[in-house]
């Protein structure tokens, strides 16, 4: 996953859209108000949705707060900065 600011997204729109479409890159776009948006290929979203629906359908799956068994690689680009954990 690549993290960028909304300014970076606006300045490099075509490049980022091409990277997402051609390379299946995932982008987290940090907004000025502290919120964020995700840009991912539609095919990838469908896979995430299917897996989530399967997971939710199994009652023996307890949520473990803060646990991520396979964290995704993240790289920050331009002025993007890591968000503080709360």
N, C-alpha and C positions, 0 to 999 in steps of 0.2 A: 504494500500500500504506500502510495506517495501522498504526503501531506503538503498542501499549498494554501496560500491565502486567496481570498476572492479577487484581490488585485492581480495576483499571478494568473489566475484562471482567465480573467478578462484580457490580460495582455497576451496570453499564449493560447487562446481559445482553440484555434484550429489544430495546433500541435498536440494539445492535451486530448482533444476529441479523437484525433488520429491514433494516438498512443493507446487510448482506451479501446477503440474499435479494432485496431490492427494487432496489438500486443496483449489484449485483455488486461491492461493495467487498471488498478483500482485507485481512485483519488478521493481523499478526504479534503474538502474545501472549507477552510476556516473562515467564518463570517466575522465581521467587525463587532457584532453584538455578543460574541463568545460562543454562538451556536455553530454547527457544522452541517454540511451536506455531503453525501457520498455520490460519486459518479462511478458506476460499474457497468460492464456490458450486460444487456438484458438476459443473455443466456446464463451468465454467472448468477444473476439475481434469481432466476428460476431454480437453479440448483440449491441456492441458499434457502429459498422458500420451501422446497421439497424436504430438505433435511430438517428444517425447523419444524415443519408440520409433523414429520415422523417422530421427532424428539418430544414434542408436546403431547403426542398421542400415547406416550409410554409413562404411566403414572409412577413407576419406580425411579424415575430420574429426578433426584433432588438437586436443587440449585445450590451450588457452593459459591458463596460470595467471594469475588476477587480471584477465582481460580480460572486460569486459562491454560489447558494442557498443551496447546500448540499455538503459541502466540504468532501472529502474522508479522512478517518483516515490515518495518516502517522506515521510510526515509523522509526527512523534512527538506523542502525545497524553497528557495527564495527567502521570504521573510517569515515563513511558517515556523511556529515554535510549539514544543510539547505543551500539552495542557496539564495543569496540576491535577493530581488524583484527589478526589474528595471522598 
